[in-house]
Amino acid sequence: MDNDRGYVGRILARVCSLVRAVVPSEVALRENGELVQLLLESAPEAIYGIDLAGDCTFCNPACLRMTGYEQASELLGRNMHVAIHYAKPDGTPNPVEECVIYQAFVQGIGTHGDNEVLWRKDGSSFAAEFWSRPLHRNHTVIGAIVTFVDITVRKQAEEVLRKAKEAAEAGSRAKSEFLANMSHEIRTPLNGIIGMTGLALETDLTPEQREYLETARLSSDLLLTVINDVLDFSKIEAGKSYLEASDFDLRKSLEATLRTFSQRASEKRLELRHDIDQQVPAMVSGDAARLRQVLVNLLGNAIKFTSVGEVALRVSVDQLLADTCLLHFTVSDTGLGIAADAQKLIFEPFIQADRSTTRTYGGTGLGLAISARLVKMMEGEIWVESEPGRGSRFHFTARLGAAIANLAEIGHQLPIARPALELAEPLRVLVVEDNAVNRKVAGRLLEKRGHHVVMAENGREALAALERDSYDLVFMDVQMPVLDGLEATRIIRVKEKSTALHQHIIALTAYAMIGDREKFLAAGMDAYLTKPIRVEELDEQLESWRRLRKNQG
């Protein structure tokens, strides 16, 4: 309710206008007095007046009704603070000097509040919203007029909403915990499957054995994609996903993205084309990984749903300013196409254009929903143009900043894509992992790159190993019995405070939930790898450490 134009204000304005308009005759004054009385008696809001002592000078029927009194004489002359406002909501005494209602004439200002309770004659209370304004006579405050309404129903509704919000937040936390546990329980064995399959594929195999293993790896990759989609959507839905801003070579990024689809397109005998307008800046600033994620979703779908013809990526400029540019991306195909009614739904989560695609093509139905939310984060829009049997054209725009760094600096910042086997010298690596299969996978991947590996099964063993010997790198699992990786890392960092040493620690985690990166870094870890371990990501971490050591001299 509007405290500046409350009920009292409206009533008094009507009264004052009538008083100013009347002829100062005895009859007129009597009639105006009767009119004022009628207005006060008919007002649905409770109204009472008090003098400078706080005693009641008048009250209307609504005031009596809400406070449980039968006659005005029961309140007239009584101190209203003592009668109806003597205690706080929790029942403790409410000192008159702290009473906000009395500030209206004590300080000569109007007050308003909706977090008070007033007390009835029978001792019960009710939530009230009130307005208190000083009364003046010849520029002198002579008391106050108070209006209040019973807001019990409103407070009850607010309480229901509060509990509903708490329940929703609790449900969201439960969902996040479930997804985190699901991620851990699935990723842990999946790390063994993908890792061992990759190691096996590097050995001498018959064509039949290679086919079987490649099929197993492909199936594992598809399962990992499903897990990543669900977790990624959960992060975005919770509003905890964010964009990073760094300079990158847009053209090289687009070409690298297209190369990842070249084999799939070739297997289906599809032409994979791209066309980048000359106006498109080569260097831009933004989140290259998120932009690539949107393109991967769109290009992957285009190839999936196209049997004959081509898939094309076109990039143009919609707006070019000094510090930003709005780029227009179009992914077109000659595939199945999408019906008009389905086009309105495909950007919603868990929705696919045709229910049969769940069986024919698979997928979670989250790719486009994730893409739509990422595009919105990039200050763009996404839409589709399509006809059944005539292919589809997915459009999206994204606002990117102007690059600050030059190309040479960017080339220095990007990971060098060369095998870790080319490191100048082997590293001493401590792998801390409680799962035997995952220990074997990590150990073999590092040993095949020429490094010396020592194993520990928990944080306590890791601390003991670091006391006995020194290591270039520590790969630390996060969740372990006896002593987990986070606590072990904290202990290591505390011990280092009295030395000039810094042990480089890389987290190994089967979790991939909201805030994990911040949690790991806060514990003192330098970086992290998400299971299943990807060979490319492992090599990138090793190369990153090599560059860091070189820069430190």
Phi, psi and omega in degrees: 000153185276111183286342178278336178232058182284184184297317181298318180301317181294318181294314181294326178297319179294319180296313183297322179295323179291319181296319180293332186276343187276155174279132184288064175252159180300319180295315181297317179298320179295318180294320179294323176297319178295322180295317177300318179298318179297320179297315180295320182288329182272347181295131178286345180270146178286134181223133172214158178241152178225152176268188183294341177273354182088009181274147184289128178256334173196159176206148181262170182302324179297324178295316178297316183297316183288331182264357174084015177264151184263323184237146178298331181298339179288338181250330183302129181086349179272150175289118187289331177295317179291328185281316189229358185223034189277348183224156178277172181306328180274003178093352179285154182303145179246094184302140184297328180291344177261000185289122182289334180295321183287345178297339182301320179253336178294318181255355179070031181231156175279145179232158180211145178199153177225023178237035181245163170236146174246154188248136179276172180300324183277004178095353177278164183232166176211150178289138184222146169252133186227159171229131179231125182230142179289147174259132182245147170221118183054045178066016178242134179288125180246000180160207180211156173243134187237133174241139175214158177226152177279118181247028180303314182297318180296318179296321178297319178296319178296322179294321177298316179295320179298314180295323178296320178296316178297320179295320179295319179294321178295320177296321179295319178296319179297320179296317180297318179295319179297315181296322179296315179293319178299316179301314182296313185292329180274319183293327182300305176291329180294327176300319178294318182295309182293318181297311181293324177297317178297318178296320180295324181291345178271000179261174177286123183227154170285157177306323181292316179296320179296320179299315180298315182291322178294325176294319178296320179293320178298317179296321178295320179296321178296319178296320179295324178298318178300314180298314182296321179298314182297316181291320180295318179296322179298319179297313182294318181298325181280356180073018183256005177270145183220162178258139173265155180235115177208157180287140175206158179277106185297316183295317178294323179296317179294318180295322178294321178296317180294325180298328181293342180256358185298320181291317179298318178295320180295320179298328179265005179059041177257144174276128180249109185244160172213150182218115180245119180301149180296334180289341182293123181298143177287317181252131179223172177239130180170196180261096183297323183293318180291321176298317178297323180299318178295314181295322179297318178299313183290315179293321178298317177295318181300316179290322181300316187262014178241127180257327183222141174114234187212162171232131185227144175244127177234138180233129178223176182251124174269327181207133180231112180245177183296322186245350178217164173218144176255108183265147182244116180254137177229124175247113183244154179214170177246037187268215189295325187082169184228134178294153185301318181292329180285334181298334181282346188248340193294342178270003175272150182295143176064022179249135174236158187298327182218132181302330181293338180295337178298322180275322185281317187245342180074188180108162183267345187076020182252343186304311182288326177296317177296317180299316181300319181288323177293319178298319177298320177297333179268017176062035180237187178229157178226139179205171184226145170236124185199155172223138179305129178082356184235019175083180183222155174229107177266126179246144167208151176247154179211133179266123180240153181271169176282137181288140178263315182285154177271175187297323181295320179295320180295319179299328178288327184283327185288147177299139178281121186274069174228154185299144178294345179297342184274005178301145186297330182210152178292151181256152171266119188237133174256120178255119181250109187205129182276339181274124186297318180295316180293327174299316182295318180297309181297318180298314182293321179298320180286319180296322179294343176263011172088012184263153177269125188242134172242139185254147171221146186263348178200177183298324180295317177295325179296316179298320179295319180296321179289334175289325184279326189211171178249150183224147176289318183222148172235123171262112190247115173295147184277309184260112181216154174287170178070295178210118185282171186293325180295313181292321178299320179294319178300318180297318179299316182293324178296316180296329183287344183299333180267006180231175177260013185269156173215111179280123179284120184238127178247123180287141169249119185222141172265000176268151177210049188255178182302129174083001182298315182302313181296322180296317181294316181293323179296329179284348178110004179284150184270332181195179177207152174243134178267132175284146358293141182289125175267135181303319182297319181290323176298313180298324179295319179294319179295318180292323178298318179294320180299317179294321179298315180296323179294318180293328181281351178080000000 
